[in-house]
Structures are given as C-alpha cells and as structure tokens.
Amino acid sequence: MLDYRGYDSAGIAYFDRGIKIHKDVGSVEHLMQSVPETIASNIMIGHTRWATHGAPTKLNTHPHLSFHETICLVHNGVIDNYKELKAKLTEQGYRFYGETDSEVVANLLESFYLEEKDVLLAIQKTKALLHGSYAIAFFVGDAPDFLYVMKKGSPLVVGKGKGFNLVASDASPMIEHTNDFLELEDGEFGFLSQDKVVIYDEKGNEVEKTPIHKDIELISHDLKGYPHYMLKEIEEIPQTISRLINAYFQDGEFRFDKDLLTDLRESDHILFIGCGTSYHAGLVGGRYFEKYKKSASRFIASEWAFHPTYPGKKPFIILISQSGETADLIHCLKIIKEHNLKNLIITNTGGSTLDRNCTYSLLLHSGVEVSVASTKAYVAQTTLLAMLAAALEDDKAVVADLRQAINVVNDIQDHYKPAIQEVAKELAPHKNVFYLGRGYDYFLSLEASLKLKEISYIHSEAVPGGELKHGPIALIEPGLPVIVFITDPETAPSMRSNIEEVKSRGAKVYTISTAELSSPEDAVVVKDYAYYLSSVAISSVAFYLAYYVSLEKGLNVDKPRNLAKSVTVE
C-alpha cells in the first residue's frame, strides 16, 4: 500500500465476492499486519488519514462504506456543509457510524445512485450539493470493474499504465508504476477501468486530456542507504543548489522568462505569500528584493486570504509552495486572479494546481521531499529567490556567492555533525528552547525553531535579538537553552551583547557563527560566506540539530504527529 499524506490511520477496500475493508488506527505498517498477503481483485482503494473531522478512530478511518453497503469511498478535503447534509440524510433513514464529513459524501452518493440507478448522474447531483474541497475515489458494489473519481479544490491525479490505471493525490506515489499522468481540474469527474480513463468537465461533457510525462529521477522514494528521508534530504542540499544554478544561470547569463523580469521591474510593490516554511522563505526573499530597491511585504497565506491587501499601484505577487497544492495559497490565487494581478508561483511540483493556474511559474527542481519537515525545499526556495532578485539588476555575483555556500554546506556535512549531535544530546531533555538572531539570522532562527517544534515536540521560540528586552527576556531562566546565529558583521556586536544578557540570567547558550565573527566558546563555527545567504549556507546546521534531537527522543523523524506533508485543506 502507498503511504503519503496522512499518518493517523490507514485503510484499504477492494471487491472480492463483495466489498472487503481493512482499516485501523496507526500506520500503514500496522495495518498491513492484518491484510491478506494475496488479494484477488481488479479494484482497490486505500487512504492514509490526517484527521480533520472526528478523532483518529477506526470508525472514522477511510474507506467509508455507505449505509446500504453500495458505495465504498475515500476522500481528501473538507466538506463545509456536511452537518446540513447529514441531517437531511438522517431524516431519510440513514445511520452514521463515525463523525467524518467523508461518510456523509458516501451516503449522499448512495442516495442519488439508488434513486437514479446511474453512477455518473449520482456524481453530478452530489457535486451540486457539496460545499468545500474534495478529491474522491469510490467504487460501487454492483459495478466493481470501475473506479469513479471527482475533484474540487484538492489535488487528484490519474496515472495511466499498460493494462492498469491508478489514481492518487499526486504523481509521486505512482511514479514507480507509470510516468504518464492526467491532472484533473476543479469540477471534473469520471471513471477508470483497467484499460480506460474517461473524464468529464463540470457540465458533464467528455474531455480529452493529454498525459503529462514526469521524470522518475526527480520523484524517487529510494532511501539510498539513509536511515531516514529527512537526513537524506538534508544531505541533498548541495545538489539542490547546484541544480538551480544550472537551471537558471547558463552561459554566464540568467535564464528567467524575460516577461517575468519585466513585470517584476515595472511593479511598484512585491507581495510574498506562503505558509510555514514557505512563509519563512518569503521573509528572506522580501529582504533580497529590498536589497535591489524593490518595495516588498510578506504575508501568511491563511491571513491574507481573508484580509487581502494590495500595497502599491502596480503590485506583483509571489506565492511559494513546495507542493503546489497548499489549500490556503489556492484560496489566495483565486482572489489574485479575480483582481487580474500578475503573479508567480515558486513550487517543487510541476503540473500542480498552483503551477497550472498562475501567470508565471518557477520550479525548484529539488526532487521529491518525503519527510514532513521541509529541508532541501526551503534551501531551494531561498536560493531561487536570491537568483531571481539578482536577475533584476543582472547581479551575477550571486552565483559565485551560491557556489561558495555549497562549499560551506559540504563542509558542515563532512566535519560538523558530531558537534551538532553533542548539542542535540543536551537539548533533548528540555521542554523549552529559544533561538536568537538579527536580520537574515532572525529569519533563519524562525525556520530553525519551526523544525525543532515539528519533529522533537519541544516548545521553541525565535526572537529577534533586539526584542529580548521588550518582553521575552522575562522567560529566560537558569539552564534554558538559547541557540544564537551570528553571521552578519553589522549585527554581530549587538548579538554578542544579547548573549551576555541571557547568560547573566543563567541561560545555556549555543552559538553558531562564521569564522570571521567567532568566539572560542561558540558551539559551531563554519567557514565564511556571503552573510545574506545564511538560509542557504547554514540552515543545514539547524536541520541536523532538529533531526538529532528527535533521534535522541526516539521519535518518528519523518512522520511527526498531527502533521501532513502537503496541507491540502484550509
């Protein structure tokens, strides 16, 4: 069974002289202990759940079987009006066994199918009543040779094979079986059999889709001898930076779309919008553009979507998403398009919803990132933004600076992991950690703090050094770990003063610095580099630290609790 987006529970269903379902709370590995080694079936659906409606219990686990056992369904997304639909179905005599919105969809489809005796008509009637987002796959007990699909707001991809067809949230789980994929648009629906795929548009007209070919080398799930995907992906950072340089700088010239550069130059304000790690990359990107005299602002997508603002008379919007399927950003893009604003999506996933619907798109070329905690994609985002900003002024020095950063990353991998492990051993027993930095180092502190939270479950806060005395210093107490980044010559003296402030209150300080700015007591001292590239050059120190703390605590590094790799629901 394929395992990708959710980790709370897992289940499969297939047809073998009737609908058979195996599901339970926990991992795919746990589920497979109760699944027969051999299954004789032409059709199967599976789901790994990230709980939204209802606790992670067996009753709430997908697949869901409708009340009259006609429809078996899996669903990704959120149905906003499920309570209203559930009440109406209850009045019709339907019973519900769990708390999910997905079970409501299964029963709604069944009610229309029993009424119309036509699956496609039942889909159209169901779609008309659903408010929210969904990627749905289901089969019907009395027509078990067909898998039906419907899509709105959540990603759904069909993989075309020889003598078989597949469907999933995106291409990466299917890449070992096929390289050809069909991307469904919002409102589309259809069905698959072993040798046929039929897709209809929102009005029910059959549509022809051209398959998209995807490169298996960039979507490999092979651990290649590493114990965890996170470690593998941290150590792919040098190749990630090199790949971006090769993609966007050739024969001594930047290779960005000329119209994109013109629109960026002519805009009077750049808005950066992202979530989590991508938002942190936007903070760095905004500073890069300000370096070249472009006015910039940064927004969290889930905030901007409900209170959009458009600074300047001719704004240009840059959206950042590793997956290209982030629900909050899709919401933002719809608003942006309604206002006819030029936009750019920076994503790792060609053919994704954001990639297909933007004005311009730049790909990160990072290869698949399996671990939930983003590492190489963050470095790719900040690398690409540095190159794009420099291209506005044809500042080719950035390429030499990036190549220098690659050397720093390689040196950290080769020589500094033991020192970082020692710091991790000391951090692991603590419940609270502070990160400090200024300027680019503060932006890196935010990302470092997020990584520690995500995979070690330690409460962590990133604070600008100058803000310490404005409140946060009240939380400093004896033994509290404080991790400090010092790589900027201009702010280094002030950061050294901050270190003395927290030390005098008993904090245990771990400083990451560059050779030029180092002191003998610093925990990690790296080679010098162009300080504006901190998020490129030394973020791996923060990533290794989070990784080793998680290992010390015996946690699941790649699949931290309550989190999903791609957040496809708002």
Buried (B, 14 or more C-beta within 10 A) or exposed (E): BBBBBBBBBBBBBBBBEEBBBBBBBBBBEEBBEEBEEEEEEBBBBBBBBBBBBBEBBEBBBBBBBBBBEBBBBBBBBBBEEBEEBBEEBEEEEBEBEBBBBBBBBBBBBBBBBEEEEEBBBBBBBBBEBBEBBBBBBBBBBEBBBBBBBBBBBBBBBBBBBEEBBBBBBBBBBBBEEBBBBBBBBBBBBBBBBBEEBEBBEBEEEEBEBEBBEBEEEBBBBEEEEBEBBBBBBBBBBBBBBBBBBEBBBEEEEBEBEEEBBEBBEEBEBBBBBBBBBBBBBBBBBBBBBEBBEBBBBBBBBBBBBEEBEBEEEEBBBBBBBBBBBBBBBBBBBEBBEEEEBBBBBBBBBBBBBBBBBBBBBBBBBBBBBBBBBBBBBBBBBBBBBBBBBBBBEEBBEBBEBBEBBBEBBBEBBEEBBEBBBEBBEBBBEBEEBBBBBBBBBBBBBBBBBBBBBBBBBBEBBBBBBBBBEEEBBEBBEEEBBBBBBBBBEEBBEEBBEBBEBBBEBEBBBBBBBBEEBBEEEBBBBBBBBBBBBBBBBBBBBBBBBBBBBBBBBEBEBBBBEEBBBBBBBB
